[in-house]
Amino acid sequence: MIKNILYVFKITCTRIGRVFLGELIHGLLLAVPTGMLLLVIWELFKESPNQAYLWQLVLTMTGLFAVQLWLAAKIYAFTNKTVYRKTSA
């Protein structure tokens, strides 16, 4: 499978680093809100939950979600333009 991926990037003259780095950041942005949700759940089960902290977590999760969607759209557009169009016959 790796040979096929490298072959596609070789015939399209695409720099693999940009796509790899973008997908790595996208994956991290998908995983971080899950951990933050765990913090929200822990905070909710305390005897006196801190509402300011909860709102901070929710707003941060919303911001990360928006950045993740923006990055996913950019990566999709870049990959579509450089890889799929050049390899389709």
N, C-alpha and C positions, 0 to 999 in steps of 0.2 A: 504494500500500500504506500509506503514511504517513497518507493521508487516511482510510482505513478504520480504522486504529488510533485516530486521534484521534476519529473518529466514535463508536467503541465507548466510549471513555473519556468522551465528552461525554454520551451517552445514559445511562450508568450513574452519572454524577456521581462518578467515581473520580478521585482525585488521581493523575496520571501519575507524579509525582515519586517517590512511595514505591515503586512497582513498578519504575521505571527504576533507581533507586538500588539496590534489592535485587538486581535482575538484574545490574547492573554489579559489585557486590561478589561475587555468586555466580560470575560469569565470571572474576574475578580469582582467586578461591579455587580455581577449576578449573585455572588456568594456572600458579600459583605452584608446586604440587608437581611439575609437569613440569620446571621449572627446577631444583628441588631434586634431582630424580632425576638430572639431568645432573651436579650436584655430587657425588652419591654415586658415579656411574660414574667420574668423574675421580679421586676419592679412591681407589677400588678399584684403579686402574691405577698408582698410585704405588708406589715400591719398598717403602715401609713405611707402609701405610694407618693412619690414626689411628682406632682403633675408637671412642673416646669421641666424636669428631666425627661418625662414621657413625651412631652411636646417637642423637645429638642431631638429626641430619637426619631419621632415620626417625621419631623421636617427634614432631618438628615436623610432618612430612608427615601422620602419623596424626591429630594434633590438627586440622590444617587440613582434613583430609578429614571429620572429625566435624562441624566447624563448617559446612563446605560442605553436608553433608547436612541439618543442622538448619535452615540458612537456606533451602535449597531447599524443605523441607517447609513452612516458614512462608510463603514466597512463593506456593507452590502453593495453600495453604489460603486465603490472602488473595485471590488472583486468582480462585479458584473461587467464593468467597463473594461477591465484589463484581462480577465481570464476567460469568462464565459463567452464573450463575443468573439474573441480571437480563436477559441478552440472549436466553436460550432461551425459546421460546414454549410 
